[in-house]
Amino acid sequence: MRTTHPRRAALVGVWTALTALTLTAAGAQAVDTGPATASWSPPTAPILRIEGGAVRGAAISGVYELLALPYAAPPIGNLRWRPPQPPAGWDGVRDATQFASSCPQPTSPFAPPAPFSEDCLYLNVYTPSLRRDDRPVLVWIHGGGFTGDGARNYDGSKLAADGIVVVTINYRLGALGFLAHPALASRPGGPAGNYGLMDQVAALRWVKRNIAQFGGDPHNVTIAGQSAGGVSVLDLLVSHRSRGLFQRAIVQSGAFALTQRPLADAESAGESFASQAGCPDQSARCLRALPVDALVNNFTAPVIPGYVDGDILTESIGSALAAGRFAHVPLLNGVNHIEELIFTAGLGVAVSGGTFVGVPVSRPVTPGGYTTDIAAVLDLSPEQTAAVAAEYPLSSYPSPDVAFATLVSDANFACPALQVDRWTSERVPTFAYQFNDDNAPERFARVPLPATHSSELQYIFDQPNAPFPGTLDPDQQALAASMRAAWASFAANGDPSTPALAWPSFSQGQAVMSLVPPLPQVWMGFSDAHHCSFWGAG
């Protein structure tokens, strides 16, 4: 149900005494979210009042789902490329059983199903209970290179069944979320861009104000994300704009973009984009009048590694972490075995400096093109390229694809993750992992691959829209259960250990948990396995 009139959320605090009367008058079933009573029974169509109005969800698979909850006004018209604004209220009971539109994006294996719309700033809540239990909250930030993917691709039901409240969010993508242009700056020479990160902060503020209605503790929130979502978690970790909005952080395959670009570079790319998209006058008015397709299809500027906008980000992630200028909260950080393999053997491109648009490489990588591909993707001199090729000789790997993917994974993912662990563990509890199930079903490529980028997601979330089917065998199901329990434990108390799994902190001899079926094992050889001394992180 769409909004019918603007109404601020300030009325949320006065509803308690009137809820039952209001919902009964609307022909709705009121939900007891207070202390448990002997007569209380779980509703099948729960109705809650949140800021803005009443919403009706559904009880599915043992948890409650409330979908398409607006956390910001539609960023359309004059609100395009502006900070997120409060959503309008509504009359009656809003249906919360269907997903909202996902944010506009190009076609890709990671794209959710239609529809797509600029009106996409919604979130979804999965909760095991509607009583005020002060349960831990985990807010999931999807990946997709800041240009694709969406919240509806991640079903949080199984994770919520481990006793936590799971929130999945949409945020603006591509040109709509990350265009930096002088005409869009808050003032001449002032901050510009990073609207998608502003959306994430707005969603966290919504969670702080509303999550108690879903049984969650607004003072025990974990931010978690994978790939670009992991980069987002690191962005939020070092941003002053998000301080106090979360108490723990989980980074999955997100340490590949630790050095952000200057705003001037991003604005220069934005001006080039404006001309290409049909705005040679470089005006904000022209840009805001462009059709969505022109923005989605013409945007080729590098979104990753992101840029220092002067507001959300005032310095690069790496420099902030190294200096201790970040939110001092417990961190769970990890990578997969060969992150890059899906981009080389699977999808035919490699991540160059964290850019998922990528630099084309030989398809497949060939012995003759090996050094050329190394130089192109890592931007190395001939001497540096020769040293890398000697460190990773083709004779040591089953194919050039695997050799190339291994070295780029080590350089871009594994060793930067190790460096993050070292920086953060000096100041906060830090826990590290590597996902090592090389028989995990491949959900995003047509060929089976060892544990690569995104392989671990299906062990934490159901992925109803993944392009290829996959079923976990019994041992893999046991690993998935262990991982969900560990993620829930970390969200609860900042430690992923469970009764079945003792997870040492990274500070205990640089311990890394190897996530293998059926039960993870402690591993002390991460740095050597990934040649991190060679890459300057050993």
C-alpha positions in Angstrom: 0.0 0.0 0.0 1.4 3.4 -1.0 1.4 6.4 1.2 -1.7 8.6 1.3 -0.4 11.7 3.0 2.8 12.9 4.6 3.0 12.3 8.3 6.1 12.4 10.4 7.2 9.5 12.6 7.1 11.6 15.8 3.8 10.0 16.7 5.4 6.6 17.2 5.7 7.1 21.0 2.1 7.8 21.6 0.6 4.7 20.1 1.0 2.2 23.0 -2.3 2.9 24.8 -4.3 3.2 21.5 -2.9 0.3 19.4 -5.5 -2.3 20.3 -8.4 0.2 19.7 -7.0 1.5 16.4 -6.3 -1.9 14.9 -9.6 -3.4 16.1 -11.4 -0.5 14.5 -9.5 -1.2 11.2 -10.6 -4.8 11.3 -7.1 -6.0 12.2 -5.6 -8.4 14.6 -3.6 -6.7 17.3 -0.3 -8.3 18.3 0.8 -8.4 21.9 4.4 -7.3 21.8 4.7 -6.9 25.6 5.6 -9.4 28.3 4.5 -13.0 27.7 1.2 -14.1 29.2 -0.4 -17.5 29.6 -3.0 -16.7 27.0 -0.6 -15.4 24.3 -0.4 -17.4 21.1 1.6 -16.6 18.0 -0.4 -14.8 15.3 -0.3 -16.0 11.7 -0.7 -12.5 10.3 1.0 -10.2 12.8 0.2 -6.5 12.8 2.6 -4.0 14.3 2.6 -0.3 14.6 5.9 1.3 13.6 6.7 4.9 12.8 4.4 5.9 10.0 1.6 3.5 10.6 0.5 -0.1 11.1 1.9 -3.0 9.0 0.7 -6.6 8.5 3.3 -9.3 8.0 3.2 -13.1 7.8 4.4 -16.1 9.9 6.5 -18.3 7.6 8.7 -21.3 8.5 8.7 -20.6 12.2 9.6 -16.9 12.0 7.8 -13.6 11.2 8.5 -11.8 8.0 7.6 -8.1 7.5 8.7 -6.9 4.1 8.9 -3.7 2.2 9.0 -1.4 5.2 9.9 2.2 4.1 12.9 3.7 5.9 13.2 6.8 3.7 11.1 8.7 1.2 11.3 7.7 -2.5 14.5 9.4 -3.8 12.7 10.5 -7.0 12.3 13.9 -8.7 14.0 16.6 -6.7 15.1 14.0 -4.1 17.3 12.2 -6.7 20.9 12.6 -5.5 20.0 14.1 -2.2 20.4 12.7 1.3 17.5 10.3 2.3 14.5 12.0 3.7 11.9 10.6 6.2 9.2 8.5 4.7 5.6 9.6 4.7 3.0 7.9 6.9 -0.1 6.0 5.8 -3.6 5.3 7.0 -5.0 1.9 7.7 -2.8 -1.2 7.7 0.0 -1.5 5.2 0.6 -4.9 3.6 4.1 -6.1 4.5 4.0 -9.6 2.9 5.5 -8.8 -0.5 8.9 -7.4 -1.4 9.3 -3.8 -2.7 10.9 -3.0 -5.9 14.7 -3.4 -6.1 16.9 -0.5 -7.0 17.6 0.1 -10.7 20.6 -1.8 -12.0 22.0 -3.5 -15.1 21.2 -7.1 -15.9 23.6 -9.5 -14.2 23.7 -12.9 -12.5 23.4 -11.1 -9.1 20.3 -9.0 -10.1 17.1 -9.8 -8.2 13.9 -10.4 -10.2 11.8 -7.5 -11.4 10.4 -5.0 -10.6 12.9 -2.2 -10.3 12.2 1.3 -9.4 13.9 4.4 -8.0 11.3 4.0 -5.2 13.4 1.3 -3.6 14.4 2.5 -0.1 12.8 -0.3 1.8 13.9 -3.0 4.3 12.7 -6.4 5.4 12.6 -7.8 8.9 12.8 -11.5 9.9 12.2 -12.2 13.6 11.7 -15.3 15.7 9.4 -13.5 18.1 7.3 -10.4 18.4 7.6 -10.2 22.1 9.9 -7.5 23.5 12.7 -9.9 24.1 15.6 -7.5 23.4 17.0 -9.9 20.9 20.3 -9.2 19.0 19.8 -7.5 15.6 21.8 -8.2 12.5 21.5 -5.7 9.6 22.5 -7.2 6.3 24.0 -5.0 3.5 24.1 -6.8 0.2 27.0 -6.8 -2.3 27.0 -6.5 -6.0 29.8 -4.0 -6.6 27.6 -1.1 -5.6 25.8 -1.5 -8.9 23.6 -4.5 -8.5 21.9 -7.0 -6.2 19.1 -6.4 -3.7 17.8 -7.3 -0.3 15.2 -9.7 -1.6 18.0 -12.1 -2.7 18.7 -12.9 0.9 16.1 -14.8 2.9 17.0 -14.3 6.6 14.5 -16.9 8.0 17.1 -19.6 8.9 19.4 -17.1 10.5 16.5 -15.5 12.5 15.6 -19.0 13.7 18.9 -19.0 15.6 17.4 -16.3 17.9 18.2 -13.0 16.3 16.3 -10.3 14.4 17.6 -10.1 10.8 17.1 -6.9 8.7 17.9 -6.8 5.0 18.1 -3.4 3.3 18.0 -1.9 -0.2 20.2 1.1 -1.0 20.7 3.2 -4.1 23.1 1.7 -6.6 25.3 2.8 -9.6 24.8 6.3 -10.8 21.8 6.8 -8.6 23.7 5.9 -5.5 27.3 6.9 -6.1 27.5 9.6 -8.7 29.8 12.4 -7.6 29.3 15.7 -9.6 30.0 19.3 -8.6 26.5 20.3 -9.5 25.1 17.9 -6.9 27.4 19.0 -4.1 25.9 20.3 -0.9 27.8 23.5 -1.5 30.5 24.6 -4.1 33.5 22.4 -3.4 31.6 20.6 -0.7 30.7 16.9 -0.1 29.2 15.1 -3.1 28.0 11.6 -3.7 27.9 8.4 -1.6 24.1 8.5 -1.5 24.0 4.8 -1.2 26.1 4.9 2.0 23.8 7.7 3.3 20.9 5.3 2.7 22.6 2.6 4.8 23.0 5.1 7.7 19.3 6.1 7.3 18.3 2.4 7.5 20.4 2.0 10.7 18.7 5.0 12.2 15.3 3.5 11.4 16.4 0.2 13.1 17.4 2.1 16.2 14.0 3.8 16.4 11.8 0.8 15.4 13.4 -2.5 16.0 12.1 -2.9 19.5 8.6 -3.4 18.0 10.0 -6.6 16.3 11.6 -8.0 19.5 15.0 -6.6 18.8 17.4 -4.7 21.0 18.2 -1.2 19.4 21.4 -1.1 21.5 22.7 -4.5 20.2 23.0 -4.1 16.5 25.4 -5.9 14.2 26.1 -4.6 10.7 27.1 -7.3 8.3 27.8 -7.5 4.6 29.5 -9.4 1.8 31.6 -8.1 -1.1 30.5 -4.4 -1.7 28.4 -5.0 1.4 31.6 -5.8 3.3 33.2 -2.7 2.0 30.1 -0.8 3.2 30.6 -2.3 6.7 34.2 -1.0 6.7 32.9 2.4 5.4 30.5 2.5 8.3 33.1 1.4 10.7 35.3 4.4 9.9 32.5 6.9 9.3 31.6 9.4 12.0 28.0 9.5 10.6 27.3 6.0 11.8 28.8 6.1 15.3 26.5 4.7 17.9 24.2 3.0 15.4 25.8 -0.5 15.7 27.8 -2.5 18.3 29.5 -5.2 16.2 30.6 -5.7 12.6 30.9 -8.6 10.2 32.9 -8.3 7.0 32.6 -11.1 4.4 35.0 -10.8 1.5 35.1 -7.0 1.8 38.7 -6.0 2.5 39.6 -5.7 -1.2 39.0 -1.9 -1.3 41.0 -0.2 1.5 42.1 2.9 -0.4 39.4 5.2 -1.7 39.8 7.8 -4.5 39.9 11.6 -3.9 36.6 13.4 -4.5 38.1 15.4 -7.3 38.7 12.2 -9.3 35.2 11.0 -8.7 33.7 14.4 -9.7 35.8 14.4 -12.9 34.4 10.9 -13.8 30.9 12.3 -12.9 31.3 15.2 -15.4 32.3 12.7 -18.1 29.3 10.6 -17.3 27.0 13.6 -17.4 28.1 14.5 -21.0 27.7 10.9 -22.1 24.3 10.5 -20.5 22.9 13.6 -22.3 23.7 16.6 -20.0 26.5 18.6 -21.7 25.5 21.6 -19.7 26.5 19.7 -16.5 23.5 21.0 -14.6 21.7 19.3 -11.7 18.4 20.1 -13.3 19.3 18.2 -16.5 20.7 15.2 -14.5 17.6 15.0 -12.4 15.4 15.0 -15.5 17.3 12.0 -17.2 15.3 8.8 -17.5 16.5 5.9 -15.3 17.6 3.8 -18.2 20.1 6.5 -19.3 21.6 6.5 -15.8 21.8 2.7 -15.5 23.0 1.9 -19.0 25.6 4.7 -19.4 27.2 4.5 -16.0 30.7 3.0 -16.4 32.6 5.0 -13.8 34.4 2.9 -11.2 32.2 2.7 -8.1 34.6 0.5 -6.2 36.8 1.3 -4.3 34.7 4.3 -3.6 35.8 7.8 -2.8 36.4 10.2 0.1 33.4 12.5 -0.2 34.2 14.6 2.9 31.0 13.7 4.7 30.3 10.0 5.0 34.0 9.3 4.4 36.7 11.7 5.4 39.6 9.4 4.7 40.4 6.0 3.2 39.4 2.9 5.1 43.0 1.6 5.4 44.4 4.8 6.9 41.6 5.1 9.3 41.9 1.5 10.5 45.7 1.7 10.8 45.4 4.8 13.0 42.6 3.5 15.1 40.1 6.0 13.8 37.2 3.6 13.7 34.3 2.5 15.8 35.8 0.3 18.5 33.4 -2.7 18.2 34.1 -6.4 17.9 34.9 -7.5 14.3 34.4 -10.8 12.5 36.3 -10.7 9.2 36.9 -13.3 6.5 37.5 -14.4 3.0 36.9 -17.4 0.8 39.5 -19.9 -0.5 40.0 -18.5 -4.1 37.9 -15.4 -4.3 38.8 -14.4 -7.8 38.1 -17.8 -9.5 34.5 -16.9 -10.3 35.7 -13.8 -12.2 38.3 -15.6 -14.2 37.1 -19.2 -14.8 33.5 -18.4 -14.0 32.5 -15.1 -15.5 35.6 -14.3 -17.6 36.7 -11.0 -15.9 39.0 -10.3 -13.0 38.6 -7.8 -10.2 41.1 -5.0 -10.9 41.8 -3.0 -7.8 38.4 -4.1 -6.5 36.5 -3.0 -9.6 33.9 -5.6 -10.5 33.4 -4.3 -14.0 36.9 -5.7 -14.2 39.7 -5.9 -16.7 39.2 -8.5 -19.4 41.7 -11.4 -19.2 42.4 -14.3 -21.5 39.4 -16.6 -21.6 40.6 -18.9 -20.3 43.9 -17.5 -19.0 46.6 -19.0 -21.2 50.3 -19.7 -20.5 51.2 -17.2 -23.2 49.0 -14.5 -21.7 49.8 -15.1 -18.0 52.2 -12.3 -17.5 50.2 -9.9 -19.6 47.1 -10.5 -17.5 49.1 -10.1 -14.3 50.4 -6.7 -15.4 47.0 -5.6 -16.6 44.9 -6.5 -13.5 47.5 -5.6 -10.9 48.9 -2.6 -12.7 52.5 -3.7 -12.3 55.8 -2.9 -14.0 57.6 -5.6 -16.0 60.0 -6.2 -13.1 57.1 -6.6 -10.6 55.2 -8.8 -13.0 58.2 -11.1 -13.4 58.5 -11.4 -9.6 54.8 -12.3 -9.2 55.0 -14.9 -12.0 58.0 -16.4 -10.2 56.2 -16.5 -6.9 53.2 -18.2 -8.6 54.7 -20.5 -11.3 52.2 -22.1 -13.6 53.8 -25.5 -12.9 52.5 -25.3 -9.3 48.8 -25.1 -10.3 46.4 -27.3 -12.2 45.7 -24.6 -14.8 46.6 -21.0 -15.7 43.1 -19.9 -14.6 43.7 -21.3 -11.1 47.2 -19.8 -10.9 46.0 -16.4 -11.9 42.9 -16.5 -9.7 45.1 -17.6 -6.8 47.6 -14.8 -7.0 45.0 -12.0 -7.6 42.9 -13.4 -4.7 46.0 -13.3 -2.4 46.8 -9.7 -3.5 43.3 -8.3 -3.5 41.4 -10.2 -0.8 43.3 -12.5 1.5 46.3 -10.4 2.4 44.3 -7.2 2.8 42.0 -9.1 5.1 45.0 -10.2 7.1 46.1 -6.6 7.4 42.7 -5.5 8.6 42.8 -8.2 11.2 46.2 -7.0 12.4 45.1 -3.4 12.6 41.8 -4.0 14.4 43.0 -6.7 16.7 45.3 -4.1 18.4 42.2 -2.3 19.6 39.1 -4.5 19.5 38.2 -8.2 19.7 38.8 -9.5 16.2 37.8 -13.0 14.8 39.0 -14.2 11.4 37.8 -17.0 9.1 38.3 -18.5 5.7 35.5 -20.4 4.0 37.1 -23.5 2.7 34.3 -25.8 1.4 35.7 -26.4 -2.1 32.6 -28.6 -2.9 30.1 -25.9 -2.1 27.4 -25.7 -4.8 28.2 -23.0 -7.3 25.2 -20.7 -7.5 26.5 -18.0 -9.9 28.5 -19.8 -12.6 27.8 -22.7 -14.9 31.0 -24.6 -13.9 31.8 -26.1 -10.5 34.5 -24.1 -8.7 36.4 -24.3 -5.4 35.2 -22.0 -2.7 35.1 -18.7 -4.5 33.5 -15.3 -4.2 29.9 -15.6 -2.8 30.2 -19.4 -2.2 29.6 -18.9 1.6 26.4 -16.9 1.3 24.1 -20.0 0.8 25.4 -21.3 4.2 24.0 -18.2 6.0 21.0 -17.2 3.9 18.7 -19.0 1.6 19.1 -17.5 -1.9 15.8 -18.0 -3.7 16.9 -16.0 -6.7 20.4 -17.4 -7.4 20.7 -18.2 -11.1 21.7 -21.9 -10.5 20.2 -24.4 -8.1 22.2 -25.9 -5.3 21.6 -28.3 -2.5 23.8 -28.8 0.6 24.6 -32.4 1.5 24.3 -33.4 5.2 27.9 -32.4 6.1 27.4 -29.1 4.4 24.2 -28.6 6.2 26.0 -29.2 9.5 28.6 -26.5 8.5 25.8 -24.1 7.6 24.2 -24.7 11.0 27.5 -24.0 12.7 28.1 -20.8 10.7 24.6 -19.5 11.4 25.0 -20.3 15.1 28.4 -18.5 15.1 27.0 -15.4 13.3 24.1 -15.3 15.8 26.5 -15.7 18.8 28.7 -12.9 17.5 25.6 -10.7 17.1 24.6 -11.5 20.6 27.8 -11.0 22.5 30.7 -10.2 20.1 32.1 -13.7 20.2 31.4 -16.3 17.5 32.1 -19.2 19.8 29.2 -21.6 20.5 28.8 -24.6 22.7 29.9 -26.8 19.8 32.6 -24.5 18.4 35.4 -22.7 20.3 36.5 -19.8 18.0 39.8 -18.2 19.2 40.4 -14.5 18.6 42.9 -13.5 15.9 45.1 -12.1 18.7 45.7 -15.7 19.8 48.6 -16.4 17.4 46.8 -15.0 14.3 44.3 -17.8 14.6 41.9 -18.2 11.6 38.8 -20.4 11.6 38.7 -22.7 8.6 35.1 -23.1 7.7 35.0 -26.7 6.4 32.3 -29.4 6.7 31.0 -30.8 8.9 32.7 -28.7 11.6 35.1 -25.8 11.3 38.7 -26.2 12.4 41.2 -23.7 13.8 44.0 -22.9 11.3 47.3 -21.1 11.9 48.7 -21.1 8.4 46.7 -18.4 6.7 49.6 -15.9 6.0 51.9 -18.5 4.5 49.1 -20.1 2.4 48.4 -16.8 0.8 52.0 -15.6 0.3 51.3 -12.5 2.5 54.9 -11.8 3.2 55.5 -11.5 -0.5 52.6 -9.0 -0.8 53.9 -7.0 2.1 51.3 -8.1 4.7 53.2 -11.0 6.2 
